[in-house]
Amino acid sequence: MHAVPPRPSLITHSADFLREALLAGEWTDVLPSERALCTRLRISRPTLRAVLAQLEREGVVSVVENKKRRILATSMKQPGRARSSVIALLSPVPQQAMPPFVLFWVDALRELLAEAGHQLEVHASAHCFVAKPAGGLKKLTQRVQAAAWVLFRSTPVMQRWFVDQSLPVVIAGSCGEDIDLPSVDLDYRATCRHAAVMLRQKGHKQIALLLPDAAHGGDVESEIGYREALGNADANIIRHHEQAEQVVEQLEMVLRHKPTATAFLVARSIHTLTVITHLLRRGHQLPRDFAVVSRDDDAFLDHVVPRVTRYSADAAKFAKRLSKLVLELAQTGRTSTKPVRLMPDLRRGETA
């Protein structure tokens, strides 16, 4: 578990001040003008408007009507600092085993949450990622009183449990079918559709997609995008258990099959490395004999030769969009469930 001391932001501090002033009866029917509030709180107008927007979401004040904001006394709540300041991130692996891209956005998320007065705790629990996770999830959520949960590499069964328990949760990834939760993910569907079309335009008629068999939401979306580009008749999905030996075994089966795939679109950068090194070990040249495209990017791919063609995303942007949903949920109890999808950029290399 990793945590940092909470540091209240100016917005959080100012919102607490206004709540306390309202509870004390300093104003009754309407708030003073924005200029008067800026002077009283000694903050800028953009900061004040962020504070008022937060109080609007909480139902403390109304939206602007005729240049005035009404005080909704019946909706007043106790100051927000009485709530838990903990945001809990649930992962199947500890931080040291996370891919570099994930480590980057977790660190960025921790800093963004700290600026808003929250602390991020990372909980790695394999017991919560089994076929029947209810027992492990119940014990964990009873022990950790979090203002909101963030689920990384979660399964649809886990997501459904949080829905059934009405716990505040944001998915760092994609939701399962018919599960309506706030989520932030890369647009794997568009990425794999783009990659398959690109490979087809380069003359490849047999294109294989390598996917882990864990069926995470992003991998499901990857298959959908791939099939949209090629059609079901040309689909060649290779599933594996995420072990290098199994990737090689599945790859050998594909290479023995006629007609042989001439291009590989690979989910997970670490498995891209396995595919490339195995093909080179067999004496093949890239991209003369085979093309390889990585759906994901990680820093270690910068040290692979030939340079790997892959799709690269901005971890800081991912963390920013994720923190926005998490903070809104933690502070107001509700947030938009419209999926947030970020499109990675194609980094052209020498493998395709």
N, C-alpha and C positions, 0 to 999 in steps of 0.2 A: 504494500500500500504506500502510495506517495501522496503527500499533501503539502500545501503551502498555506501560511497564515492568510486569512481573508483580509483584504484591504478595501474598505468601502470607497466606491467611486464618488465623484462629485454629484452625479445624478442620483445615486442611491442615498447619499447623505442629505441632499436637498429634498428628496421625496419623503424621507423620514421626518425632516423638519416640518414640512407642510402637513403631514398626517397628524403630528403631535399638536400643531397649532390649531388644526380643525377640531381635534378631539377636545382641546382646551376651550373651544368656543370663541377663538379670536375673530373668526368671521362666521356669519350665519347663513345667509341666503346665497350670496354670490361671492366669487373670489375678486380681489382687487385687480386692477389692470396689469398687463404683462410688465409694463414699465415699472409700476410700483413693486411688483413681486421681484423683479430683477434687482431693484435697489435694496429691497429688504434682505434677499438671500445673497446678494453680492455675486451674482452669476450672470452670464451672457444670455441673450435672448434665445439662441439655439439650444443652450443647455436647459433653460427653463422650459422650452417647448418639449424637449425630450422627457423632462420630469412630468409635465402635464399629460403627455401622451401615456406615460406609465400609469398615472392616477386614473386616466380615462379607462384604460383596460381593466383596472381593478374595480371600477364602478364607484370610485370615490368622488369624482367630479364629472360633470356632463361635457359633451362636446360644445364647441363655441356656438352660441346662439345670440344673434344681435350683438356681437363683440363681447359677450359675457359668458362666464362658465358658472353654472349652478352647482351648489354643494349638495351632494346626494347623501344627506345625513343618515338615511336608513341603510345605506350601503357601506357605511364606514366600517373599517376593520381596524384591528390593533396594528401598531407599527410593524413593518415588514421584518425588522430584525428579530422578532420573536420566532420567525420561521427558521427551519434548518438552513444552514449556509452550505451544506455539503451537496455536491453534485457527484453521483457515483457512476463510474464507467465500468461496465461489466464486460469482461473479455475471456475467451477460452484459453488465452496464453498470457504469461506475465510480460511486462514491458520489454524485458531484454530479448524476448523471442518474437516481438512484433516486427513486421517489415519496416524498413526505414521510412517510407512514406507515411505510414501510420504513426510512427514515433514522432515525426515532424508535426503532424496535425494534433496529436495529443499534447505535445509541449505548447504549441500555439494556443490550443483550447484552454490549457491550464492558466496561461497568462491572461487571456481575455476574461476568463471567469474571475480570476483574482482581482482584476481591475474593477469588477462589478460587485466585489464583496463576497464572493463564493470561493470555496476550495474544492479542488478536484481530487477525488480518491479513486484509484484504479484497483478493482477487485478482479483477480484472476481465479476463476472457479470452474474446473472441468465438470463438476457435479451439476452445473446449471446448463450444460450443453449436451446432455445425454438425450436419448429418445423420449424419456419421461422426466422432464426437469422440474416438475411441480414441487417436490420435496426440497430440493436444493434451493430453488428460488424463494420458497416460503421462508426457510431459515435465514437466508441472506437478507431479504428485505425486512424481516423482523429485527435483525441485528443492526442493520444500517438504516438509520432514519434519514433518508435523503430528500432534498427538495425536488429533485428530478433524477431520473436514471438515463444513462446513455448506453445503448446496447451495440457492441461491436461484434460482427460476424454472428449475429443471432439467427436462430432458426425460426420458421413460422410457428412452431409449437411454443417457443419462448415468448414470442410476440403476442400470441393469442392469450397466454397466461396473464401478461401485463394488462391486456385489454379487459379480461374478465375480472381482474382485481382492481380495476380503475386506478392504477398507479400512474403517476406522471412519468412518461418515458418518451425519448426521442431515439430513433433508429439511425445509427451511423452505418448506413447501407440502405438496402431496399427492403420494403415490406413484402411479406408473403401475399399470395392471392387472397382477395377479399378482406385484407387487414388494413384498416384505415388509421394509421399513426403518422405523426410528423417524422419526416426522414430526410436525410441528406446523403446523396451518393453521386458517384460519377455516372455519366450517361453511357453505361456499358452497351445498351441496345444500339444507340447511334454509333458508338465507337466500332463495334463489331460489324455493323452493317457497312460502315465506311471502309473498314479494312478488307472485307470480303469483295466489295465492288472494286477496290483498288487492285487487289490481286487478280481478279478476273480480267480487268483491263490490261494487266501486264501479261496476259496470255495463259494464266493457270486455269485449267479446266477442273482439276481435282484439288480441292482445298479442304483441309481437315481442321477442325476446331478441337483443341485439347482443353478439357474442363475437369476440375476436381469433382468427385461424385457427392460432395456434401450438400449440393443444391442450395447454396446461399442465394439470396435474392438477386444480387448482381450477376451471378453466373447464369441464373435463369434468364435474365434480361439479355445477357450476351448471346445465348442460344437463339432467342427470339430474333434479335437483330441479324444474326448470321443467316438464319433461315429466310428472313425477309429479303436478303440480298441474293441468295442462291436458289431458294425454293427447296421444298422438302425432297424432291427427287435427287438433287445433287448434294444433300447434306451428308456429312461424314463427321459424326461426333465421337471423339475419343475420351472416355472417362477413366479416371485413375484415382488412387487413394492418397495422392500427394506425397508418396515416397519416390525417390529417384529411381530405385530399381523397378517400381511398377510403371513409371513413365517410360523407361527404356523398354520394358516388356511390351507395353501397348504400342510403342513406336515401331518395334520390330514387326509386330503383327501387321501394321499398316504398310510397312515397306515390302512385306512379302505378298501383299494383296495386289491383284491386277484389275484395273489400271491403278498404278501407285499414285498416291497424293504427291503433288509437286510443291505444295505450299502448306505451311502450318501457321495457324493463328493460335497463340498460346495465352491462356489466362494464367496469371501469377508470373512475375518476373523470374522467380527462382526456378520455375519449371521451364521457362524459356532458355535459361542457361543449360539445363540438363539436355534439352532437345538439341541445341547448337553444338555442345561439346560431343554428344553422341554421334551426330552426323559427321562432325570433323574426324572423330575417332575411326569412323568407317571409311574415311578417305574421300568423302564428298567435299565439294566446294560450294560456298554460298556467295552469290545466289545462282551460280551456274546450274547446279544440280537441284537445289531446293531453295525455296524462299521461306524465311521465318519472320513473323511479325509478333511482337509482344504487346498484348492488350494493356499491360501495366508497365510502370517505370520504377526503377529504384536506382540509387546512386551508384551501386556496384556495376551496373550495366555500362557506365562511362568507361570502365576499365576492360571491357570485353572487345576483342578484335576477332573478326571484322565488326565494325560498329553496328549495333543492333537497331533495326527499325522498330520504333515503339511509340506508344501514346503516353504523353506526360501531362500530369495535372499539377495544380498549384496547391500545396498543402496548407498554406496560409489562408487562401481563399476558402478552402474546404472548412477549416476551423472557424473562420469568421461566420460563415453561413450556419454552421452547426451551433455556435455559441449564441447566435441571435435567437434560434428556436428554443434552446435550453433555458436561457435567461427569461424569455417571455413565459415559458411554461412554469418555471420555478417561482416567478414573481407574481403571476396572475392566475395560474392554475389552468390556463388554456392557451392554445396557439393554433396556427393554421396547420392542417394536415395535408395540404397540397404538396406533393413530392418536390423537393429541390434537387435538380439534376445539373451537374457541371460537366461541360464537354471538354475532354482533354485535347491537347494539341498533338498533331503528328510530328514526330521527330524522325526525319528520314535518315536512314543509315545505309549499310552495305549488305544487309541480309535479305533485302527484298527490292 
